[in-house]
Amino acid sequence: MQKPSVAELRPVVHPPGVKDRRSGEHWGGRLYMREISLRIDRYLVNTRVTPNQLTYVMTVFGVLAAPALLVPGIPGALLGVLMVQLYLLFDCVDGEIARWRKQYSMTGVYVDRVAAYLCDAAVLVGFGLRAADLWGTGRIDWLWAFLGTLAALGAVLIKSETDLVGVARHQTGKEPVQESASEPRSSGMALARRAAGALKFHRLVLGIEASLLILVLAVLDTVRDDLFFSRLGVAVLAGIAMLQTVLHLVSILASSRLK
């Protein structure tokens, strides 16, 4: 069967709104990955590969970010970035194939969310273990592994707080939340939320952003010939994750999402 062209695929797999979703589309997808995924789609739409199978592949790549980061130096940081970018690629491809075939699955949606949790956690746990210097000649400093795990816990809790809004609304018989409901009812809270959104510091605990930060810090560590910058990064990300966990919870409770 002849492969569809990119022009044929685009209006079907990228319907209006896909790239414009406020909380459902990563900037990497909008900026470059959706264009790359279209080229991959051409070779997959006429195969027996299912969207769910692609979601499982995506999950594996996300989890592999953790062991990749255990490779010392810049090579390990590059491997971590590669694993996360492959995760993002298949995160685009699985939904696009599903839209082309009209082959939707609740299992796919569920596994996709689990994969998002696992990828963020894998990057941050791997970063903590990397900073602990597992393969060094000195004593392993488990403090950094603990802080990396703490950052991972925060990242997972932040996602959970968002997803549990949908659970709470479903269990009380309410319609899915609208984007407008995320705006805090208090003008002061709304201003604080917009300021935090402009700074976007909270995004550093997401797998994609964290992996890129880890690469930058690995370069700085190589110049300095120690793990100072990686350890500083782990501590900062743990602080951001814990702070954002609290602020995000307050933001939800102060908004109309639970009304």
Secondary structure, 3 states (H helix, E strand, C coil): CCCCCHHHHHHHHCCCCCCCCCCCCCHHHHHHHHHHHHHHHHHHCCCCCCHHHHHHHHHHHHHHHHHHHCCCHHHHHHHHHHHHHHHHHHHHHHHHHHHHHCCCCHHHHHHHHHHHHHHHHHHHHHHHHHHCCCCCCCCCCHHHHHHHHHHHHHHHHHHHHHHHHHHHHHHCCCCCCCHHHHCCCCHHHHHHHHHHHHHCHHHHHCHHHHHHHHHHHHHHHHHHCCCHHHHHHHHHHHHHHHHHHHHHHHHHHHCCCCC
